[in-house]
């Protein structure tokens, strides 16, 4: 490793250990803040091609938590289609932080992320106290990037809607990380889980229509439509998704 790379790595470790006394990791919502203020200096540590680093560049020594991700089109996405995804972690985790994003090969935001309406969230997707109704997830927009952050608030999972780009952009990348903290005010003894999945462009024919089922659950289903009627179901589906998910 070059001297410059070593110095950069040491600087990153240093900024990750500048935290509030009550935290064992930097709050993901502060990553846009300058380093001298305890922030990430514009790095979000998702492991994407833009960041180049994940949570494990700072946090180590603890047990990595299992993260279960469902709903993403791992077999291939269709342009303009809405997909509901869910990220879950063990209910026994007391302190955690999570950050994720979906980008193209250049690290630029691909598609749009949306959160469910707060009045339709189950308790597992709310911060404590649940009766306050605050969502576990927060969207962050930053220089051609759209990120979903979850701070340490007592939630057990997060759900989001991803609307694929309206035009084909090749294989996309879903990437992120979760830190399971030990409750100490340093980065030692924390478990870091990095996750990344390729989202290729589907090669199959036919239209994929999205509809709303059971509250704010957006489901994408594949179906072949008769020639000449392919566009109408998709337009209706996107209209319904836009109304429900804001």
C-alpha positions in Angstrom: 0.0 0.0 0.0 1.3 3.5 -0.9 2.1 6.1 1.8 -0.8 8.2 0.6 -3.2 5.2 0.8 -2.0 4.4 4.3 -2.5 8.0 5.5 -6.0 8.0 4.0 -6.9 4.8 5.8 -5.6 6.2 9.1 -7.6 9.4 8.6 -10.7 7.3 8.1 -10.1 5.3 11.2 -9.6 8.5 13.1 -12.9 10.1 12.0 -14.8 7.0 12.8 -13.6 7.1 16.4 -14.7 10.7 16.9 -18.2 10.0 18.3 -20.6 11.1 20.9 -19.8 9.7 24.4 -23.1 7.7 24.4 -22.6 6.1 21.0 -20.4 3.3 19.9 -20.3 4.4 16.3 -20.8 7.6 14.3 -24.5 8.3 13.7 -25.1 7.6 10.0 -27.1 10.8 9.7 -23.9 12.8 10.5 -21.8 11.3 7.7 -22.3 14.4 5.6 -20.8 16.6 8.3 -17.1 17.7 8.2 -14.6 15.4 9.8 -13.7 18.0 12.5 -17.3 17.9 13.6 -17.3 14.2 14.0 -18.9 13.5 10.6 -17.8 11.4 7.7 -16.7 14.2 5.4 -19.1 13.2 2.7 -18.3 9.5 2.9 -21.2 7.2 3.8 -19.3 3.9 4.0 -21.7 1.8 1.9 -18.9 0.0 0.1 -20.1 1.5 -3.3 -17.7 2.5 -6.0 -18.2 6.1 -4.9 -17.1 5.5 -1.3 -14.6 2.7 -1.8 -14.9 1.9 1.9 -17.4 0.1 4.1 -18.2 0.1 7.8 -15.4 -2.5 8.4 -12.7 0.1 7.7 -13.3 1.4 11.2 -15.4 -1.1 13.1 -13.9 -4.5 14.1 -13.6 -7.0 16.9 -17.3 -7.8 17.4 -19.7 -10.4 16.0 -21.1 -9.5 12.6 -24.9 -9.5 12.5 -26.9 -11.5 10.0 -28.8 -9.2 7.6 -31.7 -10.5 5.6 -32.7 -8.6 2.4 -35.8 -9.5 0.5 -37.7 -8.0 -2.5 -34.9 -6.8 -4.7 -34.9 -8.0 -8.4 -31.8 -10.1 -8.2 -32.8 -11.9 -11.4 -33.1 -8.7 -13.3 -34.9 -5.4 -13.1 -37.2 -3.8 -15.6 -36.9 0.0 -16.3 -39.5 2.1 -14.6 -40.7 -0.7 -12.3 -41.3 -0.3 -8.6 -40.0 -2.9 -6.1 -40.6 -3.2 -2.4 -37.6 -4.3 -0.5 -37.1 -5.1 3.2 -33.9 -5.2 5.3 -34.1 -7.1 8.6 -31.5 -7.7 11.4 -31.7 -9.7 14.6 -34.2 -8.4 17.1 -31.6 -8.9 19.9 -29.4 -6.1 18.6 -29.4 -3.2 21.1 -27.3 -0.7 19.1 -26.9 -0.5 15.3 -26.5 1.8 12.4 -27.2 1.1 8.7 -26.6 2.8 5.4 -27.4 1.6 1.9 -27.8 2.8 -1.7 -28.4 1.6 -5.3 -26.0 3.0 -7.9 -24.8 2.4 -11.5 -21.3 1.4 -12.5 -20.1 5.0 -11.9 -21.4 5.2 -8.4 -24.2 7.5 -9.4 -27.8 7.2 -8.0 -29.8 4.7 -10.0 -33.6 5.1 -9.8 -35.5 6.5 -6.8 -35.8 5.4 -3.2 -39.0 6.0 -1.2 -40.2 5.3 2.3 -43.7 4.1 3.4 -46.1 6.6 4.9 -45.5 6.9 8.6 -49.1 6.2 9.6 -48.9 2.7 7.9 -45.7 1.5 9.6 -45.7 -1.6 11.9 -43.9 -1.2 15.2 -40.9 -3.2 13.9 -40.3 -0.3 11.4 -40.7 2.5 14.0 -38.2 4.1 16.3 -38.8 3.8 20.0 -41.1 4.9 21.6 -43.3 3.3 18.9 -46.3 5.6 19.6 -44.4 8.6 18.3 -44.7 7.1 14.9 -41.2 8.0 13.5 -39.9 5.8 10.7 -36.6 3.8 11.2 -35.4 5.0 7.8 -34.3 8.4 6.7 -33.5 9.3 3.1 -30.4 11.4 2.4 -29.8 13.2 -0.9 -26.1 14.0 -1.6 -24.5 15.0 -4.9 -26.0 12.5 -7.3 -26.5 10.0 -4.6 -29.7 8.8 -2.7 -29.1 6.9 0.5 -31.2 5.2 3.1 -29.9 5.5 6.7 -31.1 3.9 9.9 -29.8 5.3 13.1 -29.8 3.7 16.5 -33.4 4.1 17.5 -34.8 0.6 18.5 -36.2 -0.4 15.1 -36.0 -4.0 14.0 -36.2 -3.6 10.2 -36.6 -1.1 7.4 -38.7 -1.2 4.3 -38.4 0.9 1.2 -39.7 1.2 -2.4 -37.1 1.3 -5.2 -38.3 2.6 -8.5 -35.9 1.5 -11.2 -34.5 4.0 -13.7 -36.9 4.8 -16.5 -34.3 3.8 -19.1 -32.0 0.8 -19.1 -28.6 1.6 -17.4 -27.0 -1.9 -17.4 -26.1 -3.8 -14.3 -26.7 -1.8 -11.1 -25.3 -2.3 -7.6 -27.1 -2.5 -4.3 -24.6 -2.0 -1.5 -24.5 -1.1 2.2 -23.4 -2.0 5.6 -24.7 -2.5 9.2 -22.7 -1.9 12.4 -23.7 -3.9 15.5 -22.2 -1.8 18.3 -21.2 -3.0 21.8 -22.3 0.1 23.6 -18.8 1.5 24.2 -17.6 4.9 22.8 -15.1 3.5 20.3 -15.0 1.5 17.2 -13.4 -1.6 18.8 -15.7 -4.5 19.7 -18.2 -3.7 17.0 -19.4 -6.1 14.4 -19.6 -4.9 10.8 -21.7 -6.5 8.1 -21.2 -5.5 4.5 -23.6 -6.5 1.8 -23.7 -6.0 -2.0 -25.8 -7.5 -4.8 -25.7 -7.0 -8.5 -29.0 -6.0 -10.1 -28.8 -6.9 -13.8 -31.1 -5.6 -16.5 -33.7 -8.3 -17.3 -33.5 -9.9 -20.8 -37.0 -11.4 -20.8 -39.9 -9.9 -22.8 -43.3 -8.8 -21.6 -44.4 -6.1 -19.2 -44.0 -6.1 -15.4 -46.9 -4.4 -13.7 -46.7 -3.1 -10.1 -49.8 -2.9 -7.8 -50.6 -2.0 -4.2 -51.6 -4.7 -1.8 -52.3 -4.7 1.9 -51.6 -1.1 2.9 -48.3 0.2 1.6 -46.9 -3.0 0.3 -45.9 -2.6 -3.4 -45.5 -5.8 -5.2 -44.0 -6.3 -8.7 -45.3 -9.2 -10.7 -44.2 -10.5 -14.1 -46.7 -11.0 -16.8 -46.9 -11.1 -20.6 -49.4 -8.6 -22.0 -51.1 -8.8 -25.4 -49.4 -6.7 -28.1 -50.7 -3.2 -28.1 -51.8 -3.2 -24.4 -48.4 -3.4 -22.7 -48.1 0.2 -21.7 -51.5 0.8 -20.0 -51.1 -1.6 -17.0 -47.6 -0.2 -16.3 -48.9 3.5 -16.3 -51.7 2.6 -14.0 -49.4 0.8 -11.6 -46.9 3.7 -11.4 -49.8 6.1 -10.8 -50.9 4.0 -7.8 -47.4 3.6 -6.5 -46.9 7.4 -6.7 -50.1 8.1 -4.8 -49.3 5.6 -2.0 -45.6 6.2 -1.6 -45.6 9.9 -2.1 
